[in-house]
């Protein structure tokens, strides 16, 4: 007889970010999916155990945290300002929505993703970049540098770190 022991289930540490380049709208739309229990752990680390966490507390914290942990740059190395759109807090997942301006003809982004790298050594963050129905992906580990993703052939680790 085989019995599953869910009390000792192995946790994995991951976040997922979808970046949609929308030339027709002139925008870059970003959606981050992060496990709720990981954000709870992060809040306890930085703010202490303050009991029940409201959606407002989580959103306020995430606004500051995501700005420091995730960034995109243009091919010339200039940071692209990200606008905060919203956060959805669910039982299992938190979705963070951001947006930026897309320059006409832009096919390349340089990405830095350190979400939860300050909390978990095994954290793995996958970023999918989508343009005109094509998708390119990169996974960031704890010591990853910035990564350039391009739809015109120039993809790889970016030579400078932010």
Helices and strands as residue ranges (DSSP letters): G 6-8, E 14-22, E 27-35, H 36-47, H 55-69, E 70-73, E 83-89, E 93-101, E 108-113, E 124-131, E 134-140, E 147-150, E 156-157
